[in-house]
């Protein structure tokens, strides 16, 4: 027990600033959501109008939550909880992989297990670390909601629902670390599973049953396959049910149990899915920096493309559900037609644009990861070995950025392919089906900015590349996708590249925002290439 406590303190010390940033960011977002909603939708009539529009528009429900009435506290939970749970999931999957597979990959785990700690103390310390972190997160979210003036009992339930989702994905991250031999692959599959859970929850919300007044919804069965959906089923502020959280805790416990079984049968450093054995001699094509970058990141790129393809496939399935909704609910149909008439955009186009925002985030994340690999190579010392060859720094970093750009395009291409196939299979013959390719193209400029911006950070402030790279993407998602809902000032919302992504509406599409972002991305890339020869290479 003393050894577990020592290892727990080591994890706490190592994560103190990173964990503090996660918890405070999520809690502040909860508090800020209450304040912004109070300011923007201060009266019940305006909240009721938003709920009626949301329940009539499945595309909105994919990115929001489960409507449970126009009361301020219930409305706040509807607007922000799914995103809070998503952030909690990312916090925990990264934490789990960092203290398990990454430790084995670096060789540190073998040194620890050779001491009196043995094989089980590190796992126990990691589970304890995650448990305490999620308890703190639950309390912080509850305080954030209460600080905004919401009901204390409902705030506690909302906080527990957030922490329970985090705990579930701590187990998912631990299990993924047993199956894959690298931390990149474990992080990739964990993140993909988290996004699937988010989309399943959105699919269940969007295809659920709407009450006659349009104020509440009952989620469809897909939500019950998602830990985020389980958190929503607590009905915080309206029902305050705690039993759905047992599902999340059960998933976490089951994952840890499977991890224990696997660890008892494998060697330290091994994995269930063994990595491929390397060749004695490199292939003929593996002679340049671009080929090396591809070899290092091919698994992660495949994972991001698979996530994009799955996101696209959900589009067609949801399209079929929308057609069913039109047939069975006349009030929803009327409200939807009024909205379409006002915006001049078909429901399929709105749906495609909403879901492709998720694909755009995946593509941006793939771009960020390409740059982060540069920093990982530099910190590990392998970059210096590569650059000791007749290879210039500009060509080295340019190869990784070029691969990042190709990866971004591939992720969006697979997203468009999935959407096109599923829409055609669902029987949708509208002209919007052909717009999926243009919609995918519209997402590229924003994603390319998130390739070029971390690259600038890499050459100017290397140590901040990894935390700041993900932080910039997170802020961009909050401002661009959720900023309007939070009632933020337009000047602040416009700071996010996602705000300026063109919405494809046929021949009348305004592409100016995309062209501006392409120019900004090109300027940032040029700044990176000009600055990299002027700094030292190393673990600075």
Buried (B, 14 or more C-beta within 10 A) or exposed (E): EEBBEEBBEBBBEEBEEBBEBBBEBBBEBBBBBBBBBBEBBEEEEEBBBBBBBBBBBBBBBBBBBBBBBBBBBBBBBBBBBBBBBBBBBBBBBBBBBBBBBBBBBEEEBEEBBEEEBEEBBBBBBBBBBBBBBBBBBBBBBBBBBBBBEBBEEBBBBBBBBBBBBBBBBBBBBBBBBBBBBBBBBBBBBBBBBBBBBBBBBBBBBBBBEBEEEBBBBBBBEBBBBBBBBBBBBBBBBBBBEBEBBEBBBEBBBEBBEBBBEBBEEEEBBEBEEEEEEEEEEEEEEEEEBBBBBBEBBEBBBBBBBBBBBBBBBBBBBBBBBBBEBBEEBEBBBEBBEEBBEEEEBBBBBBBBBBBBBBBBBBBBBBBBBBBBBBBBBBBEEEBBEBBEEEBEBEBBBBBBBBBBBBBBBBBBBBBBBBBBBBBEEBEBEEEBBEBBBBBBBBBBBBBBBBBBBBBBBBBBEBEBBBBBBBBBBBBBBBBBBBBBBBBBEEEEBBEBBBBBBBBBBBEEBEBEBBEEBBEBBEEBBEBBBEBBEEBEBEEE
